[in-house]
Amino acid sequence: MKKIDSRHPELVNFLPPLEITRREMLVTTLATGFALAVQPVSAETITTDAKGLTAGEIKIPVTDGEIPGYRAMPAKGRKFSVVLVVQEIFGVHEHIRDLCRRFAKAGYLAVAPELYARQGDVSKITEIKDLIPIVSSVPDAQVMSDLDATVAWAGASGGNSKRLAITGFCWGGRIVWLYAAHSSALKAGVAWYGRIDGTRTNLQPTFPIDIAGELKAPVLGLYGGLDKGIPMSDVEKMRAALAAAKSKSEIVVYPQAEHGFNADYRPSYNAAAARDGWKKALAWFRRNGAA
């Protein structure tokens, strides 16, 4: 078993999954504020207001009940392009909600489902090591199903699911690649420092490198050259696999950025890389029909 670096939560994929013994929903509402595992919050933290937006917690019907999520969209208008915002390891805490508001300011219906809802509440956990048993027990198949359900909810709630995008960060970055191979409705994805390869388990059997030739929508991968958890050798292997598949997907590397470079509430934040990545993400969505 490899050593876990708490600065790089993508390494949860190196641990064996925890057997799920309870199927009832453990989380029915979103926590407020930032996850306790990310305290103290950086002074550079960006706060996006909800002026001109409809924003707040929602309930998303899924196959076995409902899960909570956060939605932000312009207060006026309808049939907005939809962007799925996939959480980091810390769940749908304040940073993810703020990102939804940023997308809403850009004209999107942005929605972030709480994808750990059945497994447990990670917002009150203070140590990365204590998050791992919960996160490693979240099946990829469950995540794909919940994202499909979120798309259906968005299409019935003011969004145009024919203009569908997805973006995700850290844990969610890997999910972006997987969802691009799963969903024929998707127009484009942007994966921020999502793990490309790792240890496969029964619950998480596939990594992006495995499905580079199966993507149904182009993905823009944004990675940090100083990321200690995602080797540049993996990034180059993914580039080669995408090229071999003649994929329209692309990868951008910020040489001086660490893992989590868009996380403005953490020491890993790199303002220049984050701003450029955000511009590239919006442009990618426009270019590929998701705006």
C-alpha positions as CSV (number, residue, x, y, z in Angstrom):
1,M,0.0,0.0,0.0
2,K,1.4,3.4,-1.0
3,K,1.8,6.2,1.5
4,I,-1.0,8.8,1.4
5,D,0.0,12.4,1.0
6,S,-2.8,14.5,2.6
7,R,-2.1,17.3,0.1
8,H,-3.2,15.1,-2.7
9,P,-6.6,13.5,-2.0
10,E,-6.6,11.8,-5.4
11,L,-4.5,9.1,-3.7
12,V,-7.6,7.6,-2.2
13,N,-7.7,5.3,-5.2
14,F,-4.7,3.5,-3.9
15,L,-6.8,2.0,-1.0
16,P,-9.1,-1.0,-1.2
17,P,-12.8,-0.1,-1.1
18,L,-14.9,-0.4,2.1
19,E,-17.8,-2.8,1.7
20,I,-21.1,-1.0,1.6
21,T,-23.5,-2.5,4.2
22,R,-26.1,0.2,4.4
23,R,-28.2,1.4,1.5
24,E,-30.2,4.1,3.1
25,M,-29.2,7.7,2.4
26,L,-26.8,9.0,5.1
27,V,-26.8,12.6,3.9
28,T,-30.1,14.4,3.2
29,T,-28.9,18.0,3.3
30,L,-25.8,19.8,2.4
31,A,-23.4,21.1,5.0
32,T,-22.8,24.9,5.3
33,G,-19.4,26.5,4.9
34,F,-16.2,24.7,4.1
35,A,-15.4,21.1,4.9
36,L,-13.6,20.8,8.3
37,A,-10.7,18.9,6.6
38,V,-9.7,22.1,4.7
39,Q,-9.4,24.4,7.7
40,P,-8.1,27.0,8.0
41,V,-9.4,28.6,4.9
42,S,-7.0,30.8,2.9
43,A,-7.2,34.6,2.8
44,E,-7.2,34.3,-1.0
45,T,-10.6,32.6,-1.0
46,I,-12.9,33.9,-3.7
47,T,-16.5,34.6,-2.7
48,T,-19.1,34.9,-5.5
49,D,-22.4,36.5,-4.5
50,A,-25.8,35.3,-5.7
51,K,-27.0,38.7,-6.9
52,G,-29.0,38.1,-10.1
53,L,-29.1,34.4,-9.5
54,T,-31.4,31.7,-8.3
55,A,-29.2,29.7,-6.1
56,G,-29.5,27.2,-3.2
57,E,-29.9,23.6,-2.2
58,I,-32.1,21.2,-4.2
59,K,-33.2,17.6,-4.0
60,I,-32.4,15.3,-7.0
61,P,-34.5,12.2,-7.6
62,V,-32.3,9.1,-8.1
63,T,-32.9,5.4,-8.6
64,D,-33.3,4.6,-4.9
65,G,-34.6,7.9,-3.4
66,E,-33.1,11.4,-3.6
67,I,-29.8,13.1,-2.9
68,P,-29.1,16.7,-2.1
69,G,-27.3,19.1,-4.4
70,Y,-26.6,22.7,-5.0
71,R,-27.9,24.7,-8.0
72,A,-27.2,28.2,-9.3
73,M,-28.6,29.8,-12.5
74,P,-29.5,33.2,-13.7
75,A,-32.7,34.5,-12.1
76,K,-34.2,35.6,-15.4
77,G,-34.6,33.5,-18.5
78,R,-34.9,29.8,-19.2
79,K,-33.4,26.9,-21.0
80,F,-29.9,27.6,-19.8
81,S,-27.0,25.5,-20.9
82,V,-26.3,22.9,-18.1
83,V,-23.0,22.2,-16.5
84,L,-22.5,19.4,-14.0
85,V,-20.0,20.4,-11.3
86,V,-18.4,17.4,-9.8
87,Q,-17.1,17.7,-6.2
88,E,-13.6,17.3,-4.8
89,I,-13.0,14.6,-2.2
90,F,-14.5,17.0,0.4
91,G,-18.0,16.9,-1.1
92,V,-20.2,19.8,-2.1
93,H,-18.8,22.3,0.4
94,E,-18.6,26.1,0.0
95,H,-15.9,26.1,-2.7
96,I,-18.0,23.8,-5.0
97,R,-21.1,26.0,-4.4
98,D,-19.1,29.1,-5.2
99,L,-18.0,27.5,-8.5
100,C,-21.6,26.9,-9.3
101,R,-22.4,30.6,-8.8
102,R,-19.4,31.5,-11.0
103,F,-20.9,29.4,-13.8
104,A,-24.3,30.8,-13.3
105,K,-22.8,34.3,-13.7
106,A,-21.6,33.1,-17.0
107,G,-25.1,32.1,-18.0
108,Y,-25.3,28.4,-17.0
109,L,-27.5,26.3,-14.9
110,A,-24.8,24.8,-12.8
111,V,-25.6,21.9,-10.5
112,A,-23.5,19.9,-8.1
113,P,-25.0,16.7,-6.7
114,E,-23.7,15.3,-3.4
115,L,-22.3,12.1,-4.8
116,Y,-21.3,10.6,-1.4
117,A,-24.8,10.9,-0.1
118,R,-25.3,7.2,0.5
119,Q,-21.9,6.6,2.0
120,G,-21.6,9.3,4.6
121,D,-21.1,13.0,5.5
122,V,-17.6,14.1,4.8
123,S,-18.1,17.7,5.8
124,K,-17.5,17.2,9.5
125,I,-14.4,15.0,9.2
126,T,-11.2,16.8,10.1
127,E,-8.6,14.4,8.8
128,I,-8.0,13.2,5.2
129,K,-7.3,9.7,6.4
130,D,-10.7,9.5,7.9
131,L,-12.3,10.5,4.6
132,I,-10.8,7.7,2.7
133,P,-13.0,4.8,3.9
134,I,-16.1,6.8,2.8
135,V,-14.7,7.9,-0.6
136,S,-13.3,4.5,-1.5
137,S,-16.7,3.0,-1.0
138,V,-18.4,5.1,-3.7
139,P,-19.0,3.0,-6.8
140,D,-18.3,4.5,-10.2
141,A,-21.6,3.0,-11.5
142,Q,-23.5,4.8,-8.8
143,V,-21.8,8.1,-9.7
144,M,-22.7,7.7,-13.4
145,S,-26.3,6.9,-12.6
146,D,-26.6,9.9,-10.2
147,L,-25.1,12.2,-12.8
148,D,-27.6,11.0,-15.4
149,A,-30.4,11.7,-12.8
150,T,-29.0,15.1,-12.3
151,V,-29.1,15.8,-16.0
152,A,-32.8,14.8,-16.0
153,W,-33.5,17.0,-13.1
154,A,-31.7,20.0,-14.7
155,G,-33.6,19.5,-18.0
156,A,-36.9,19.7,-16.1
157,S,-35.8,22.6,-13.9
158,G,-34.9,25.4,-16.3
159,G,-32.0,23.9,-18.1
160,N,-31.4,22.8,-21.7
161,S,-29.8,19.3,-21.4
162,K,-29.1,19.3,-25.1
163,R,-26.3,21.8,-24.3
164,L,-24.7,19.7,-21.6
165,A,-21.2,20.1,-20.1
166,I,-19.4,18.6,-17.1
167,T,-16.5,19.8,-15.1
168,G,-14.8,18.3,-12.0
169,F,-12.0,18.9,-9.6
170,C,-9.5,16.4,-8.1
171,W,-11.7,13.4,-7.3
172,G,-14.2,14.9,-9.7
173,G,-11.6,15.3,-12.4
174,R,-11.4,11.6,-12.9
175,I,-15.2,11.4,-13.0
176,V,-15.3,13.9,-15.9
177,W,-13.2,11.5,-18.1
178,L,-15.4,8.6,-17.1
179,Y,-18.6,10.4,-17.7
180,A,-17.4,11.5,-21.1
181,A,-17.1,7.8,-22.0
182,H,-20.5,7.1,-20.5
183,S,-22.9,9.8,-21.7
184,S,-24.0,10.2,-25.3
185,A,-25.8,13.4,-24.3
186,L,-22.6,15.2,-23.2
187,K,-21.1,18.0,-25.4
188,A,-17.9,18.7,-23.6
189,G,-16.0,18.1,-20.4
190,V,-13.2,19.9,-18.4
191,A,-11.2,17.8,-16.0
192,W,-9.2,19.7,-13.4
193,Y,-6.2,17.6,-12.1
194,G,-8.2,14.3,-12.2
195,R,-6.2,11.2,-11.6
196,I,-5.4,9.4,-14.9
197,D,-4.3,6.0,-13.6
198,G,-4.3,4.1,-10.3
199,T,-5.2,0.9,-8.6
200,R,-8.4,-0.6,-9.9
201,T,-11.0,-2.1,-7.5
202,N,-14.4,-3.7,-7.9
203,L,-16.2,-0.4,-7.2
204,Q,-13.7,1.7,-9.2
205,P,-12.6,-0.6,-12.0
206,T,-11.7,2.0,-14.7
207,F,-9.4,5.0,-15.0
208,P,-9.2,7.6,-17.8
209,I,-6.2,5.9,-19.4
210,D,-8.4,2.9,-20.0
211,I,-11.1,4.7,-21.9
212,A,-9.2,7.3,-23.9
213,G,-10.6,5.8,-27.1
214,E,-14.2,5.6,-25.9
215,L,-14.9,9.2,-25.2
216,K,-18.3,10.4,-26.6
217,A,-17.5,14.0,-26.0
218,P,-14.2,15.9,-26.0
219,V,-12.5,16.6,-22.7
220,L,-10.0,19.4,-21.8
221,G,-7.7,18.1,-19.1
222,L,-6.0,20.8,-16.9
223,Y,-3.0,19.6,-14.9
224,G,-0.2,21.0,-12.7
225,G,3.4,20.3,-13.6
226,L,4.3,20.1,-9.9
227,D,1.5,17.7,-8.9
228,K,3.0,15.1,-6.7
229,G,0.0,12.8,-6.9
230,I,-0.4,12.7,-10.7
231,P,2.9,12.0,-12.5
232,M,3.7,13.8,-15.7
233,S,4.4,10.4,-17.2
234,D,0.7,9.5,-16.7
235,V,-0.3,12.8,-18.4
236,E,2.0,12.1,-21.4
237,K,0.6,8.6,-21.6
238,M,-2.9,10.0,-21.7
239,R,-1.9,12.5,-24.4
240,A,-0.5,9.7,-26.5
241,A,-3.6,7.5,-26.0
242,L,-5.9,10.4,-27.0
243,A,-3.7,11.1,-30.1
244,A,-3.8,7.4,-31.1
245,A,-7.6,7.5,-30.8
246,K,-7.8,10.6,-32.9
247,S,-9.7,12.2,-30.1
248,K,-10.6,15.9,-30.1
249,S,-9.7,16.0,-26.4
250,E,-6.7,18.1,-25.3
251,I,-4.5,18.4,-22.2
252,V,-3.0,21.6,-20.8
253,V,-0.2,21.5,-18.2
254,Y,0.7,24.5,-16.1
255,P,4.4,23.8,-15.3
256,Q,4.5,25.8,-12.0
257,A,1.1,24.7,-10.6
258,E,0.5,22.0,-8.0
259,H,-2.4,19.7,-7.5
260,G,-5.5,21.7,-6.5
261,F,-4.3,24.9,-8.3
262,N,-7.9,26.1,-8.7
263,A,-8.7,25.7,-5.0
264,D,-8.5,29.3,-3.9
265,Y,-9.3,28.3,-0.3
266,R,-6.1,26.2,0.0
267,P,-2.3,26.8,-0.1
268,S,-2.1,25.0,-3.4
269,Y,-3.9,27.9,-5.2
270,N,-2.1,29.3,-8.2
271,A,-4.0,32.4,-9.3
272,A,-2.5,32.7,-12.8
273,A,-3.1,29.0,-13.7
274,A,-6.6,29.1,-12.2
275,R,-7.6,32.2,-14.2
276,D,-6.3,30.8,-17.4
277,G,-7.9,27.4,-16.8
278,W,-11.3,29.1,-16.1
279,K,-11.0,31.1,-19.4
280,K,-10.1,27.9,-21.3
281,A,-12.9,26.0,-19.7
282,L,-15.6,28.4,-20.8
283,A,-14.1,28.7,-24.3
284,W,-14.0,24.9,-24.5
285,F,-17.7,24.7,-23.7
286,R,-18.5,27.3,-26.3
287,R,-16.4,25.7,-28.9
288,N,-18.1,22.3,-28.4
289,G,-21.7,23.3,-28.3
290,A,-22.2,23.4,-24.6
291,A,-23.0,27.1,-24.3
